[in-house]
Amino acid sequence: MRSAKSAAFMVAPQRRRAPVDALLVTAFALVGLALRLPLLGRSLWRDEGSTYAVVAVPSLHALLSHVWTTEMTPPLYYLIEHWWTHVAGVTEAAMRAPSLLCGVATIVVMYALGRRVAGTTGAIACALCATFSPLAIELDVEARAYAFALVLSAIVLYSYAVCVTSAPARRRWYVALFVAGVMLTATFTTGYVVLAVIAAAAVATAAVRRNRESARLALTAIATLLVALAFIPYVLHYAANWRGCCVQSPDLNLRIDRNLEAFSPFGIMYDQLNTALKIAVALWIVTLPFRRRDVVDGLIATTTAIVALGIAANIVENISPERHLLVYASAAWLLMALFSARFVAWLGRKRSLRWVVTLPLAYGLFCALLHYPKGYLTGTEAPSDVRDAVAALAPFRDHALLVVAAPDYLGATLNYYLRSAPGVTLRGIATWENPQFYKYDLAPWYAKNFTRNEVDRVERLARKQDALIVLVDRPRANTFNGVPFAKALSVVAPLKRENQILYERSFPSLREAVDVTVLQPGR
């Protein structure tokens, strides 16, 4: 049975608050939409080009096969995107629209979640994070599965919170937990971390409370996890083919901080928020044995476990920390909201310290909001210059073109922007007829006389087709998932040396800068 203190803290939405809540959540949703809409028409980059390659296939069987071969996530998002693009088309905006809708829905769900467990303070804190988070804004307008996974994880947490805090909860929330949980693991492999922690927390709650509602919640969480195991082959496939993609700092604390940065609502407050969150968790752990525990402590433990295990998995897998952490962002934002609400409640009791503590915090928040427009504008820059590079080829469209992606993963984006261009042949370097990003076959990259063989193959096909060679290369190519994409650049100099240069230009995008060279094959 919950204590009076717990019941007082966990303010459930009341009817008299409904108009205020409706106004606040509408305001946050509209601001979030306004921040994201201008980014819909940006050029696609290689990951989104990979999405197009998957959803553009003609049949369901081909789609599932393509996902298994070329992606590292389960197929649910691609099935939805496949259906959507057949209805709405494959423009940049159309492909990103489902992610945008999920992003706005996340703001609404996070507000409701914060309101449910931490009152108005928690609602505002959760909605603030979901609305202004630079990472969320970026991925909410990306034609990938991240935004879909985020809104599903938020729904899982909200359903779980309702079941924990209601006595009894309506059956629909158990159904929502089950459906959203299964859909989460069918979208992103990291969803298993969220479901495993939720199941463990539900079992622990049932062991402590020993009532029918808690037992029902535990059974629902366990059933969700068991049904979700249907997608475990994708996890095993991912584990068997993943080799890491980035060089991590040997300083573990620095790596943890870099992962925590992904959850910050303001780009300039990474260090302060990381420190504050660490201190809050440490104080909570230290004081836990000396006070009466309540439902909020259970939610803090649950969200802390999700964030901690998510970061640990990210570090062990050695992957780029930002985007793959988004599925845990709902838990991190709820954790921030719970601590914020407790801090505000503590300040209410410590009147003598109120102004001493509030003024520095208000100043920090003001500075963050003041600098936010500059950070936002920086984040709105186009992620790739491939669209502009393809547009620059307009004067040569009267000729047959052999477009060569170097490194090969540029082929995903080039394939999208060249999809309706007549007389164009697209090739990679080592992957050749199927240039892509997530490629696991390393043998071609370590073949003997790699550079000479690839140069000869390009020149031979260009002469056969009587085509100009269009070399699209990324100067800053590096190793990804064990594939030495930088080796593809070894063909650039020989091709330029052995063929006549007709056109040359650089496109300096921050994420996917490319150089374009049009060559007349030597005779």
Secondary structure, DSSP 4 states (H G I P E B T S, - for coil): ---HHHHHHS----GGGHHHHHHHHHHHHHHHHHHHGGGTTSPP-HHHHHHHHHHTSSSHHHHHHHHHHH-SS-SHHHHHHHHHHHHH-SSHHHHHHHHHHHHHHHHHHHHHHHHHHHHHHHHHHHHHHHHH-HHHHHHTTSSSSHHHHHHHHHHHHHHHHHHHHSTTPPHHHHHHHHHHHHHHHTT-TTHHHHHHHHHHHHHHHHHHH-SHHHHHHHHHHHHHHHHHGGGHHHHHHHHHH----SPPPS-HHHHHHHHHGGG-SSGGGHHHHHHHHHHHHHHHHHHGGGS---HHHHHHHHHHHHHHHHHHHHHHHT--TTGGGGGGHHHHHHHHHHHHHHHHHHHHH-GGGHHHHHHHHHHHHHHHHHHHHHHHHHHTS-S-SHHHHHHTTGGGTTS-EEEEEESTTHHHHHHHHTTT-TTEEEE-SSSTTS--SS----GGGG-TTHHHHHHHHHHHHHHHHT-EEEEEE-TT--EETTEEGGGGGGGHHHHHHHSEEEEEEEE--TTT-EEEEEEEPP-
